[in-house]
Amino acid sequence: MLKKWDKIGLREFLLENPGMKIMKETDTCLTLTGKYNLIAIKSGQHYINDFYDLKIEVPHNFPYEIPTVIETAGRIPRDGDHHINWYNIGKDNLCLGSRIRILSEIAKEPTIKGFIKNCVDPFLYSISIEKFVFGELTHGYEGILEDYKNIFNVKTNEQVLKILNLICTKKRLANKKICPCGCGERLGKCKLHILINKIRKNSIKKSNLFELQQLTLFTRGTTPQE
């Protein structure tokens, strides 16, 4: 089993985190569970040596999809203030940030260790010191839209949706469309196309389409289907 996952650093992660172990493997994901030792320091302050009981579900198509991380001991309150997806029944997964931002972080170091270090550790660090020091967004779909406005440097939800639609469109066709950023140029002549191409490369079209659908429903005042 380990050999199959060596390319994303599973063996190294387990060796460095003896409290974690393989729970099971299915057709869709590998599940790790156990006590994770968080050792972190921020700018010479707040040295942390803490422990969290976690269940990590790593999808078979990682790093193009995001692992689900669940705190299993109930230490983190199940409420929006603590960025737990409590509304997703049966999950209670940590809300680590917007999908595109997390995938961008994973792409920099596409291993399990890299995902934990760059995406999970900052979240747990904030819980340990009881303060979100890495910047905090509104919870849920509203927060995702906020983050995408920052990432794409646009001002409206409609612009975000148009950009997400271009991400889901073949490059050759998308580049002929007028860029939603407001520059008046075709996408292929706007620097935004560089970012859009990276997002296409780091993600799966089916998931991009699903997110576009969910955010579209949200902006129309309809409850998205989880």
DRENLUM-395211 format. One record per residue: x, y, z of N, C-alpha, C in turn; residue in one letter. Coordinates in pm, whole numbers, padded with zeros to 5 digits, always signed. Atoms other than C-alpha are relative to their C-alpha. Example, Ala and Ser with C-alpha at 12.3 -4.5 7.8 and 13.67 -1.06 7.14 Angstrom:
<atoms>
+00089-00119+00000+01230-00450+00780+00090+00120+00000a-00082-00119-00006+01367-00106+00714-00077+00109+00073s
</atoms>
This chain:
<atoms>
+00082-00121+00000+00000+00000+00000+00086+00127+00000m-00082-00119-00012+00274+00246+00095+00066+00037-00132l-00070-00027+00125+00453+00210-00240-00086+00085-00093k+00092-00073+00086+00145+00339-00424-00005+00148+00036k+00014-00138-00048+00142+00656-00212+00134+00070+00023w-00132-00058-00025+00518+00714-00195+00023+00129-00078d-00024-00118+00084+00505+00971-00476-00054+00127+00062k+00050-00119-00070+00309+01206-00248+00049+00002+00146i-00069-00010-00128+00529+01137+00055-00069-00062+00120g+00070+00060-00113+00307+00911+00267+00097-00063+00099l-00095+00068-00089+00596+00704+00405+00074+00100+00087r-00073-00103-00074+00791+01014+00505-00090+00064+00107e+00093-00061-00095+00484+01167+00671-00022-00090+00121f+00025+00094-00109+00416+00854+00878+00123-00018+00088l-00123+00012-00078+00780+00824+00984+00021+00121+00090l-00019-00122-00078+00785+01184+01102-00114+00024+00098e+00116-00016-00089+00444+01153+01271-00047-00137+00048n+00031+00136-00046+00441+00821+01460-00136-00015+00067p+00132+00008-00061+00111+00910+01627-00110-00021-00103g+00097+00018+00108-00064+00886+01288+00019-00136-00065m-00008+00131+00065-00146+00558+01115-00106-00010-00110k+00098+00025+00104-00333+00424+00814-00120-00071+00061i+00124+00060-00051-00693+00350+00906-00061-00093-00105m+00057+00083+00107-00824+00224+00571+00025+00065-00135k-00007-00052+00135-00808+00264+00194-00121-00049-00077e+00116+00034+00082-01111+00272-00034+00028+00037-00145t-00017-00035+00140-01165+00332-00404+00018+00150-00021d-00005-00145+00016-01182+00706-00341+00106+00071+00084t-00095-00070-00085-00941+00788-00059+00076-00092+00094c-00078+00064-00105-00681+00685+00195-00028+00076+00129l+00033-00065-00127-00777+00756+00557+00111-00022+00101t-00099+00003-00107-00516+00840+00818-00066+00048+00128l+00060-00041-00127-00602+00874+01185+00103-00009+00111t-00089+00007-00115-00432+00934+01517+00024+00136+00062g-00034-00121-00074-00269+01198+01735+00113+00072-00074k-00097-00078+00076-00088+01467+01540+00068+00101+00092y-00078-00091-00083+00191+01659+01713+00031+00128-00078n-00025-00129+00062+00184+02026+01614+00116+00068+00071l-00113-00075-00051+00520+02192+01662+00019+00120-00092i-00002-00118+00086+00521+02549+01534+00045+00122+00078a-00040-00127-00058+00659+02893+01594-00025+00108-00104i+00034-00109+00092+00556+03227+01441+00079+00125+00038k-00076-00125-00016+00803+03517+01407+00065+00012+00137s-00070-00002-00128+00994+03420+01719-00091+00001+00121g+00094-00003-00111+00677+03413+01930-00092-00121-00005q+00102+00104-00007+00412+03166+02040+00053-00138-00040h-00047+00136+00027+00615+02845+02041-00109-00099+00042y+00108+00095-00024+00364+02561+02019+00051-00143-00008i-00021+00145+00002+00404+02194+02110-00131-00060+00050n+00136+00036-00034+00047+02068+02102-00038-00128-00073d+00046+00124+00062-00149+01756+02008-00147+00012-00040f+00137+00002+00051-00465+01714+01799-00033-00140-00052y+00049+00126+00055-00666+01400+01729-00064+00029-00135d+00045-00032+00135-00718+01403+01354-00036-00125-00080l+00025+00098+00106-00870+01200+01074+00019+00074-00130k-00034-00065+00127-00729+01288+00733-00036-00094-00114i+00041+00079+00116-00897+01160+00417+00068+00057-00123e-00077-00046+00115-00656+01188+00125-00059-00060-00127v+00062+00053+00122-00833+01156-00213+00104-00062-00093p-00092+00067+00091-00679+00928-00474+00057+00094-00105h-00050-00092+00101-00644+01223-00711+00073+00121+00062n-00089-00099-00059-00440+01431-00465+00128+00004-00085f+00022-00133-00056-00277+01684-00524-00101+00087-00075p+00096-00078+00077-00554+01789-00765-00134+00014+00072y+00114-00018-00089-00817+01753-00493+00051+00013+00142e-00045-00036-00134-00801+01864-00130-00040-00107+00101i+00035+00094-00106-00783+01620+00163-00100+00062+00098p+00092-00042-00105-01055+01639+00427+00067-00026+00135t-00063+00013-00131-00924+01701+00780-00107+00021+00107v+00103-00004-00104-01147+01628+01081+00067-00012+00136i-00047+00008-00139-01066+01698+01447-00097-00088+00075e+00091+00104-00047-01209+01392+01621-00028-00001+00150t+00018+00004-00145-01181+01466+01994-00098+00105+00051a+00095-00103-00041-01425+01758+01998+00064+00117+00070g-00069-00111-00065-01162+02002+02117-00038+00133-00064r+00036-00122+00071-01255+02258+01850-00151+00010-00006i+00145-00015+00002-01611+02389+01896-00057-00007-00141p+00066+00012+00130-01850+02307+01611-00086+00122-00025r+00073-00122+00032-01945+02659+01519+00077+00079-00105d-00060-00078+00107-01876+02910+01245+00119+00082+00045g-00110-00082-00049-01644+03116+01465+00132-00075-00004d-00122+00081+00000-01396+02828+01468+00025-00066-00135h-00021+00046+00137-01425+02755+01096-00001-00152-00012h+00029+00141+00018-01560+02405+01121-00125-00010-00086i+00116+00014+00087-01799+02294+00847-00106-00086+00069n+00097+00074-00082-02052+02186+01108-00129-00027-00077w+00124+00016+00077-02335+02225+00852+00007-00118-00095y-00018+00113+00091-02188+01944+00643-00013-00127+00083n+00030+00111-00090-02351+01653+00828+00090-00119-00027i-00085+00117+00012-02117+01366+00897+00145+00032-00032g-00136-00039+00035-01805+01565+00812+00071+00073+00114k-00066-00085-00099-01720+01840+01064+00145+00029-00038d-00138-00020+00043-01411+01907+00854+00046+00143+00022n-00057-00132-00019-01178+02199+00912-00014+00082-00128l+00012-00091+00114-01248+02495+00684+00134+00074-00013c-00137-00048+00007-00889+02565+00580+00017+00121-00090l-00009-00113+00092-00966+02831+00322-00073-00031-00129g+00067+00021+00128-01100+02871-00029+00072-00109-00079s-00053+00115+00074-01051+02579-00265+00119+00037-00089r-00106-00039+00091-00838+02762-00520+00126+00039+00075i-00117-00039-00077-00609+02909-00255+00071-00122+00057r-00062+00121-00056-00553+02570-00091+00070-00081-00109i-00062+00073+00110-00486+02401-00426+00129+00069-00045l-00120-00074+00036-00234+02676-00502+00112-00029+00099s-00100+00034-00103-00056+02604-00173+00050-00142-00018e-00039+00140+00020-00058+02230-00239+00094-00012-00119i-00082+00008+00121+00092+02286-00586+00145+00039+00027a-00137-00042-00033+00398+02449-00426+00079-00115+00061k-00064+00114-00065+00473+02130-00231-00101-00115+00001e+00109+00097+00017+00247+01848-00360+00021-00134+00068p-00014+00120-00082+00298+01600-00078-00095+00012+00119t+00083-00006-00121+00096+01506+00230+00065+00089+00104i-00073-00083-00096+00364+01665+00445-00015+00148-00035k+00013-00138+00042+00347+01984+00238-00138+00055+00027g+00137-00043-00027-00032+02001+00266-00019+00028+00148f+00016-00018-00145-00020+01957+00644+00075+00125+00046i-00083-00113-00043+00263+02209+00689-00056+00134-00045k+00039-00128+00058+00124+02479+00462-00147+00035+00017n+00144-00025-00006-00252+02439+00505-00064-00033+00135c+00062+00045-00125-00333+02252+00828+00068+00061+00122v-00073-00055-00116-00060+02368+01067-00039+00144+00032d+00041-00137-00034-00153+02740+01034-00136+00006+00068p+00133+00005-00062-00515+02654+01120+00011-00046+00145f-00013+00055-00135-00421+02442+01423+00080+00095+00090l-00077-00099-00075-00165+02701+01533-00092+00108+00054y+00093-00104-00042-00440+02962+01543-00093-00048+00110s+00085+00056-00106-00659+02731+01750+00077-00008+00131i-00081+00017-00121-00374+02664+01995+00023+00131+00073s-00023-00129-00066-00308+03034+02060-00129+00080+00012i+00133-00059-00011-00683+03111+02037-00010+00134-00073e+00008-00122+00079-00638+03373+01769+00036-00034-00144k-00030+00024+00140-00657+03357+01388+00097+00107-00048f-00104-00097+00030-00326+03526+01310+00038+00002-00147v-00038+00008+00140-00306+03432+00943-00102+00069-00092f+00103-00066+00080-00601+03644+00828-00125-00084-00001g+00125+00074-00015-00964+03548+00865-00107+00054-00093e+00109-00036+00090-01248+03545+00615-00133-00034+00064l+00134+00042-00038-01620+03525+00661-00015-00149-00029t+00014+00144+00015-01728+03164+00698-00090-00033-00120h+00089+00052+00103-01888+02960+00419+00021+00063-00137g-00009-00045+00138-01965+03065+00063+00032+00149-00011y-00030-00143+00002-01952+03436+00144+00150+00023+00014e-00144-00011-00019-01594+03393+00265+00078-00044-00123g-00065+00047+00123-01500+03197-00048-00003+00110-00106i+00011-00108+00098-01630+03478-00268+00090+00117+00036l-00091-00107-00045-01439+03733-00059+00143-00032-00041e-00138+00038+00030-01117+03540-00105+00026+00002-00150d-00019+00000+00145-01169+03498-00480+00007+00141-00056y-00012-00141+00043-01221+03872-00519+00144+00048+00022k-00139-00037-00029-00879+03917-00356+00097-00069-00096n-00089+00076+00087-00714+03643-00562-00002+00053-00143i+00015-00045+00138-00852+03770-00894+00007+00152-00015f-00005-00146-00001-00835+04139-00795-00120+00062-00072n+00124-00054+00054-01198+04209-00881-00090+00043+00117v+00081-00059-00106-01481+04377-00691-00137-00065+00021k+00137+00050-00012-01805+04188-00756-00007-00152-00008t+00024+00145+00009-01944+03837-00717-00019-00043-00145n+00024+00033+00141-02051+03846-01081+00131-00018-00076e-00131+00014+00064-01691+03899-01191+00065-00132+00039q-00057+00128-00047-01582+03604-00978-00063-00117-00075v+00069+00109+00069-01846+03378-01134+00042-00009-00147l-00043+00000+00140-01743+03482-01485+00141-00057-00013k-00136+00052+00002-01380+03405-01406+00000-00151+00023i+00010+00143-00026-01470+03065-01260-00053-00074-00123l+00053+00059+00123-01668+02997-01578+00109-00013-00106n-00111+00006+00094-01360+03077-01786+00099-00110+00039l-00088+00109-00047-01156+02836-01570-00053-00135-00048i+00064+00125+00042-01405+02566-01667-00008-00014-00152c+00006-00002+00147-01378+02658-02038+00137-00034-00057t-00126+00033+00065-01112+02522-02273+00079+00128-00027k-00088-00116+00012-00814+02755-02293-00018+00074-00132k+00010-00061+00134-00849+02816-02669-00125+00087-00012r+00125-00075+00007-01210+02932-02629-00004+00112+00102l+00002-00100-00108-01166+03115-02299+00081+00123-00036a-00088-00113+00032-00882+03330-02430-00060+00099-00099n+00066-00089+00096-01114+03477-02696-00108+00086+00066k+00104-00074-00071-01362+03602-02435+00057+00129+00059k-00040-00122-00068-01352+03954-02291+00027-00031+00146i-00037+00030-00138-01174+03937-01957-00096+00069+00098c+00094-00057-00098-01414+03991-01662+00063+00101+00095p-00065-00091-00096-01154+04197-01475-00033+00146-00027c+00038-00137+00033-01274+04509-01658+00104+00074-00082g-00105-00066+00078-00959+04579-01861-00043+00031-00143c+00048-00021+00136-01155+04562-02188+00070-00085-00104g-00075+00086+00092-00908+04315-02342-00056-00141+00000e+00030+00143-00002-00959+03956-02446+00084-00065+00110r-00071+00066-00109-00855+03716-02170+00143-00034-00040l-00133+00040+00045-00561+03595-02378+00102+00112+00001g-00091-00114-00002-00415+03948-02374+00011+00063+00139k-00004-00051-00139-00477+04009-02001+00085-00094+00084c-00088+00082-00083-00229+03890-01740-00078-00098+00088k+00081+00091-00080-00519+03723-01558+00000-00142-00059l+00002+00132+00062-00497+03438-01810+00110-00090+00055h-00109+00079-00058-00169+03328-01648-00047-00070+00127i+00053+00058-00122-00340+03274-01314-00105-00106-00031l+00105+00096+00038-00638+03102-01478+00061-00129-00053i-00066+00120+00052-00405+02862-01661+00060-00083+00112n-00056+00072-00115-00232+02773-01332-00109-00075+00075k+00110+00063-00074-00566+02701-01167-00051-00122-00076i+00040+00116+00081-00669+02475-01456+00097-00116+00019r-00104+00102-00010-00340+02288-01426-00002-00069+00137k-00008+00053-00137-00368+02241-01048-00130-00060+00050n+00130+00046-00047-00732+02128-01035-00067-00091-00103s+00076+00090+00085-00993+01898-01186-00125+00072-00049i+00108-00075+00060-01253+02036-01425-00134-00032+00066k+00128+00038-00061-01540+01841-01268-00022+00073+00131k+00012-00070-00129-01470+01995-00928-00014+00150-00020s+00015-00143+00031-01430+02342-01080-00144+00032-00040n+00139-00020+00042-01773+02307-01242-00095-00008+00118l+00087+00015-00117-01929+02190-00916+00007+00125+00088f-00014-00121-00081-01787+02487-00725-00070+00118-00065e+00069-00107+00072-01911+02726-00993-00150-00011+00019l+00143+00022-00019-02257+02573-00965-00044+00040+00141q+00034-00029-00138-02260+02601-00585+00003+00150+00029q-00011-00144-00025-02142+02962-00577-00106+00078-00077l+00106-00064+00077-02390+03056-00850-00133-00009+00075t+00123+00018-00078-02675+02912-00643+00000+00093+00121l-00010-00086-00119-02552+03100-00335-00026+00145-00033f+00018-00141+00035-02536+03435-00512-00143+00030-00044t+00139-00017+00040-02892+03379-00636-00096-00018+00118r+00083+00015-00118-03015+03323-00282-00056-00139+00018g+00045+00138-00012-03061+02948-00326+00102-00078+00081t-00091+00077-00082-02913+02705-00076+00071-00105-00084t-00075+00101+00076-02633+02504-00243-00019-00139+00060p+00011+00139-00045-02650+02125-00222+00137-00052+00038q-00130+00052-00045-02367+01982-00012+00021-00142-00048e
</atoms>
